Amino acid sequence: MKKVILLLNIILFYSCLSQQKKSIRQVNDYLLNNNYSSLGELDSIQLQGMKNAISKYRLLGKESCNINPDKKYSHIYIEDGFHDEEGFYNGIIITDDKNICEVTTSPYKLRKDSISYTRFKEKNGIIFYTKKLSVEDFRNNYVDEYFRYELVIQDKVNAFEKCLAIDQYTPKSVIYARNYYFAGKGIRTYNLLIKYSDMRNGIEGLPYFKEDKKREFIECINELNILKIDN
């Protein structure tokens, strides 16, 4: 009887563990079934086409970075970025806070640097480019994406929003991106319309941003302890 109870406890333990992990495919399926409103005003054909494209960017893109989209992880972060007018995609997928994959169709990025990307052509004709990033490369060369990522995983989104509320003239970017984070429980959605580079480069020369508010804003950002703004 004791052996049966022990066996049941072991099964229950591993069952609980498995529930705390998800694959990128599972997260992708959940997002496409529950967050389609974030894709904008589309008819049914356009919506299905967008869902198919996003699935390929996320799943085949991750696979192109030599990371199995069906392997289960305890932490999954996805940033989907879209250029609203030209329609290209920029995405970042991070698993367990260390496996980082960039997926892009941006002509601007590819003009600057096409050599370091891997070209992927799907059998139905969709083409995109991927790059596997180190943690150091991500932090040093993708400061906007890194800043948003750290806000999410460190649970500092609310603190950051308080910084933005200091003054109506604090630097605020407009970007078309949506962020998702799975950390063992539900999948949380964020809409972080901000570029760190705009804050870092935009503090000077704002005519209505008073000096005392500017100092308060810089101190608030620096207290987040993610990336600093020079005083």
Buried (B, 14 or more C-beta within 10 A) or exposed (E): EEEEEEEEEEEEEEEEEEEEBBBBBBBBBBBBEEBBEEBEEEEEEEBEEBBBBBBBBBBBBBBBBEBEBEBBBBBBBBBBBBBEEEEBBBBBBBBEBEBBBBBBBBEEBBEEEEEEBEEBEEEEEBEBBBBBBEEEBBBEEBBBBBBBBBBBBEEBBEBBEEBBEBBEBBBEBEBBBBBBBBBEEEBEEBEBBBBBEBBBEBBEEBEEBEEEBBEBBBEBBBEBEBBEBEE
